[in-house]
Amino acid sequence: MVCRFFKVQEIVKDILLDFLKIDEKKVKLDSEFLNDFGCDSLDSIELMVELEESFGVKINDDEASQLVTVGDVVNYIERRLLET
């Protein structure tokens, strides 16, 4: 389980680095998409689509609005992957 979590975490980090073009040092589990990365609503939607495609999971709008930090996303994806 721990190994799987770190793999999800690394993939999410890689997606963020590529998508947002941010410094790797800024990506921490408690980093917030809006406050730390300056993501607007369009960025958030596009990022969720990228995450859905990369992990093969569906993130509905209500759930997406509650994913505030990198850790929230990692935990959410990990839970969804365990359900499948």
N, C-alpha and C positions, 0 to 999 in steps of 0.2 A: 504494500500500500504506500509506504513512504517513497519508494522508488518511483511509483506511478505518479505521485503528487509532484515530485521534482521534475519529472518529464513534462507534465502538463505546465508546470510553472515556467520551464525553459522555453517551451513552444509559445506560450502566451507572451513571454518577454521578447522573443524573436519577432513575433507578429507586431508587437507594439513598436519595437525599434524600427522595423521596416515601414510600418504604416504611418507612424507619427514623426519619424525622423528626429528622434530625441536622443540625448546622451544616455548611454547604458547605465551610468551611475545614478540617474534619476529614477530608474525603474526599481521600486521596492514594493513589497506586498501591501504596505499602507499608503502608497502613492494614489492620489485621487485623480481621476481622469479630467475633471473640470478644473480643480484648483492647482494641481501640480503640472498637468500637461496642456491645459488650456483648450480641451476638447469642447467644441460646440455641439449642438444637437445633431447636425449632419455628420460630423466626425464620429459621434457615438453610434449612430445608425450604421454607418459604413464599417466601423470597427466590429460591431456585433455580427454583421453579415460575414465579414472575414473570419471571425471566430467560429461561426456556424459552419462555414465551408471547410475550415481546417480540421475541426473536430467531429463533424458529422452530427451535430446536435442542433436542436431548434431552441432559440431563445425568444420567448414571446415578449411583447412590448412591456407588459406589467413587470415581468421579472427583470428585463433589461434596465428599467428605470431604477431598480434597487441595487444594481451593480455599480457601486460608487468607487471602489478601490480595485487595484490589481488583485489583491487577495480575494475580494468578493468574486471576481471573475474566475480565478483559479479554483476556488472552492465550489462554485456553481458548476463549472465544467466537470470537475472531478465527480461530483454527485450525479450529474447526468450520465457520465460514462459508466458509473457503477450500476445505474438503472438498466443499462442495455445488456 
